[in-house]
Every structure is written in structure tokens, then in C-alpha cells.
Amino acid sequence: MPEPHDERVAVFDGAGRPTGALLRDEAKRSGLALGAINLLLVNAQGEVLLQRRPVDKENGGRWDKTVGGHVDAGESFDQTVVREAGEELFSDGRSPRVRLARDAAELERLMTTTDLGHAAVFRREALQLNLRDVRLAPEGGLRNVVYHVASYLGRTDIPIEGFAPPEDEIADLRYATPAEVDQLLASCQLAPNMAFLWLTHARTLLGLVGRRS
């Protein structure tokens, strides 16, 4: 399924304040900043959950973060990551298998009290403003879009067969070791923004492994 064009997404000023909403394509051409979320999950073996983009999407055919998406009109970044994680991992934007922690202390508690073989838990790690993203267009060529990006890190031990991603949004899911992600990066098989996410947050993400009692 091609990229949606009729969704209204939030646009922001340079300081991160929402200023309104535009259709997705119009927003990307406007020069205003769009809001986006990135989520990376790691399992107890230190393997990172990656999704592969369908060929008819931006960054098509490349491996990408666990979950990503745009902030819709009227949403906060935290509301977006919960909705997108439910939609992309379980085909349900209200899935109870998605748990957002308020802070590091709550994430620690959730990692010890949640059945990670059934659920995913995570917290916000960073909010970075005015990033100039390079995106590979489905028809060829490059697109540059300004983003305010909230990045989230967390844990899950759900086996691949336990996920139910929408087929029109995700071509494949896999767990990859850090060395395999490094190789995907070196061989240009990662989406550009996933490469940035891996370089900036991999160390913190992998530090979540082994902290479940």
C-alpha cells in the first residue's frame, strides 16, 4: 500500500511548540517541523527488534527501528508512541500489551513485574529538535524533512511469531544482534534515520539487558 497522503499530522515551530496540522505530503513540503517518534526494543539476549519497510514506502526495503511514526493532529509524542507501537506490533492502537513508563524508575519496575514474553515496556529517552532527516523516496531520489523526534527505548521478550504487524505497513520483523545491526549499517541496509538512532542510543538500549531480576 502506498504512503498515506490524506492524514493530518501536527506541525511545530523551531522551539517544539505545535502550530497546527497539515496533510502529510503538504507538511513534508512546508519546511515546518513535523513530530515523529522512534522506538527501539531489545530482548534478554541483547537482540534488537527491527522492522523492514515495504518497498512502496519511504526507506522501502531497508531495515528500520522497532516502531516509528508521525505525531497526528492533537496528539502528544507519548500518545503517538503508544498508538504506533500497538498498531505496528499488534495491529491494535489500543493494545494493552504496550506499556509506557513515566521515567527510568518506573521502567525498572515494569521490567521486573511485567510478563515480557507477552508485552513491551519502554520510556522516553530523548527529544531532539530540528533534525534534518534524509529519506529515500519510493519512486527514487531523496527527500529532506525537518523533524522533532522523541526517541523511546525498552524491553520485550515476545517471540517473532507473537507479533501481529499490519502487512501493508511492515514487510518483515526480525531480532538482530548488535553485530548484525552494525553490519546492516555498514552495508547501507538500514534506513538513514535508523542509522542515526543506532549510533546515538545503542549503548543505552543495550544497557537495559540483564536488568530484569
C-alpha positions as CSV (number, residue, x, y, z in Angstrom):
1,M,0.0,0.0,0.0
2,P,1.5,3.4,-0.9
3,E,2.2,6.1,1.7
4,P,-1.0,7.7,3.0
5,H,-1.5,11.2,1.8
6,D,-4.7,12.3,3.5
7,E,-3.6,12.0,7.1
8,R,-3.3,15.3,9.0
9,V,-0.1,15.5,11.0
10,A,1.0,18.0,13.6
11,V,3.5,20.7,12.6
12,F,5.7,22.6,15.1
13,D,7.8,25.8,15.3
14,G,11.5,25.6,15.8
15,A,11.1,25.6,19.6
16,G,8.9,22.5,19.5
17,R,5.6,24.2,20.0
18,P,2.6,22.8,17.9
19,T,1.4,25.4,15.4
20,G,-1.4,23.4,13.7
21,A,-1.9,20.5,11.4
22,L,-1.4,19.8,7.6
23,L,-1.9,16.9,5.3
24,R,1.1,14.7,5.4
25,D,2.5,15.5,2.0
26,E,1.9,19.2,2.4
27,A,3.5,19.1,5.9
28,K,6.6,17.5,4.5
29,R,6.9,20.2,1.8
30,S,6.1,23.1,4.1
31,G,9.6,23.5,5.7
32,L,7.9,23.3,9.1
33,A,9.0,20.7,11.6
34,L,6.9,17.5,11.9
35,G,6.7,15.5,15.0
36,A,7.9,11.8,14.9
37,I,8.6,9.0,17.4
38,N,11.2,6.3,17.3
39,L,11.1,3.2,19.4
40,L,13.8,0.5,19.9
41,L,13.2,-2.7,21.8
42,V,15.8,-5.2,22.9
43,N,15.3,-8.7,24.3
44,A,17.0,-10.6,27.1
45,Q,19.6,-12.0,24.6
46,G,20.6,-8.4,23.7
47,E,18.9,-8.7,20.2
48,V,17.3,-5.6,18.8
49,L,13.8,-5.9,17.2
50,L,13.9,-4.4,13.7
51,Q,11.2,-4.0,11.1
52,R,11.7,-3.9,7.3
53,R,9.9,-1.3,5.3
54,P,7.7,-2.3,2.3
55,V,9.2,-1.4,-1.0
56,D,6.5,1.1,-1.8
57,K,7.1,3.2,1.4
58,E,9.8,5.8,2.2
59,N,13.0,3.9,3.0
60,G,11.4,0.9,1.4
61,G,13.2,-2.4,1.6
62,R,15.6,-1.3,4.4
63,W,15.7,-2.3,8.0
64,D,14.3,0.2,10.4
65,K,13.7,0.8,14.1
66,T,11.2,-1.3,16.0
67,V,8.4,1.3,15.7
68,G,8.2,4.7,14.1
69,G,5.5,7.2,13.1
70,H,4.3,10.7,12.8
71,V,2.6,12.7,15.5
72,D,-1.0,13.1,14.4
73,A,-3.0,16.3,14.9
74,G,-3.9,16.7,18.5
75,E,-1.6,14.1,19.8
76,S,1.4,14.3,22.2
77,F,4.6,12.4,21.5
78,D,3.8,9.9,24.3
79,Q,0.3,9.3,22.9
80,T,1.8,8.7,19.5
81,V,4.3,6.1,20.6
82,V,1.7,4.1,22.5
83,R,-0.7,4.2,19.5
84,E,2.0,3.4,16.9
85,A,3.5,0.6,19.0
86,G,0.1,-1.0,19.3
87,E,-0.6,-0.6,15.6
88,E,2.7,-1.8,14.2
89,L,3.4,-4.7,16.6
90,F,-0.1,-5.9,17.3
91,S,-2.4,-4.3,14.7
92,D,-4.2,-2.6,17.6
93,G,-3.6,1.1,18.5
94,R,-5.1,0.4,22.0
95,S,-3.3,-2.8,22.7
96,P,-2.8,-3.5,26.5
97,R,0.4,-5.2,25.6
98,V,2.1,-1.8,25.2
99,R,3.3,-0.1,28.4
100,L,4.9,3.4,28.6
101,A,6.8,4.2,31.7
102,R,6.9,7.7,33.1
103,D,10.6,7.6,33.9
104,A,13.6,5.4,34.4
105,A,12.4,4.2,37.9
106,E,9.1,3.1,36.5
107,L,10.7,1.3,33.6
108,E,12.9,-0.6,36.1
109,R,9.8,-1.6,38.0
110,L,7.9,-2.6,34.8
111,M,10.8,-4.7,33.6
112,T,10.6,-6.8,36.8
113,T,6.8,-7.0,37.2
114,T,5.7,-7.4,33.5
115,D,5.5,-10.6,31.6
116,L,7.9,-9.5,28.9
117,G,7.1,-12.6,26.9
118,H,3.7,-11.1,26.3
119,A,4.2,-7.3,26.5
120,A,6.6,-4.5,25.6
121,V,7.7,-1.8,28.1
122,F,9.6,1.4,27.3
123,R,10.3,5.0,28.3
124,R,11.2,8.2,26.5
125,E,15.0,8.6,26.3
126,A,15.3,11.9,24.3
127,L,13.6,14.7,22.4
128,Q,15.7,16.2,19.7
129,L,14.5,19.2,17.8
130,N,15.1,20.4,14.2
131,L,16.7,17.3,12.8
132,R,17.2,17.3,9.0
133,D,16.1,13.8,8.0
134,V,17.2,12.2,4.7
135,R,14.5,9.8,3.4
136,L,14.6,7.5,0.4
137,A,11.5,8.1,-1.7
138,P,9.6,5.2,-3.1
139,E,9.9,6.5,-6.7
140,G,13.6,7.1,-6.3
141,G,15.6,10.1,-5.1
142,L,15.9,11.7,-1.7
143,R,13.6,13.8,0.5
144,N,14.7,16.1,3.2
145,V,12.2,16.7,6.0
146,V,12.7,18.6,9.3
147,Y,11.6,16.6,12.4
148,H,11.3,17.0,16.1
149,V,11.9,13.4,17.2
150,A,11.1,11.7,20.5
151,S,13.1,8.5,21.0
152,Y,12.0,5.7,23.2
153,L,13.9,2.6,24.5
154,G,12.6,-0.5,26.1
155,R,12.4,-4.3,26.6
156,T,10.4,-7.2,25.3
157,D,10.9,-10.9,25.0
158,I,8.0,-11.6,22.7
159,P,9.0,-14.2,20.1
160,I,8.7,-13.1,16.5
161,E,5.6,-15.3,16.0
162,G,3.9,-13.4,18.9
163,F,3.7,-10.2,17.0
164,A,0.9,-9.3,14.6
165,P,2.1,-6.4,12.4
166,P,-0.1,-5.0,9.6
167,E,1.1,-6.4,6.3
168,D,0.7,-3.1,4.5
169,E,2.9,-1.3,7.0
170,I,5.7,-3.8,7.8
171,A,7.2,-6.3,5.3
172,D,9.1,-8.3,8.0
173,L,10.2,-8.4,11.6
174,R,13.4,-9.8,13.0
175,Y,15.7,-9.8,16.0
176,A,19.2,-8.9,15.2
177,T,22.4,-9.0,17.4
178,P,24.3,-5.7,17.8
179,A,27.0,-7.1,15.5
180,E,24.3,-7.8,12.9
181,V,22.9,-4.3,13.2
182,D,26.4,-2.9,12.8
183,Q,26.8,-5.0,9.6
184,L,23.4,-3.7,8.3
185,L,24.6,-0.2,8.9
186,A,27.9,-0.7,7.2
187,S,26.3,-2.3,4.2
188,C,23.7,0.5,3.8
189,Q,20.8,-1.8,4.6
190,L,19.5,0.4,7.4
191,A,17.1,3.3,6.9
192,P,19.1,6.5,7.3
193,N,17.2,7.6,10.5
194,M,17.7,4.1,12.0
195,A,21.4,4.5,11.5
196,F,21.3,7.8,13.4
197,L,19.1,6.2,16.2
198,W,21.5,3.3,16.5
199,L,24.6,5.5,16.7
200,T,23.1,7.7,19.4
201,H,21.1,5.3,21.5
202,A,22.5,1.8,21.1
203,R,24.7,1.9,24.2
204,T,21.8,2.9,26.5
205,L,19.5,0.4,24.8
206,L,21.8,-2.5,25.4
207,G,22.3,-1.4,29.0
208,L,18.7,-2.5,29.6
209,V,19.6,-6.1,29.0
210,G,20.1,-8.2,32.1
211,R,18.5,-5.8,34.5
212,R,15.4,-7.9,35.0
213,S,15.6,-9.7,38.3
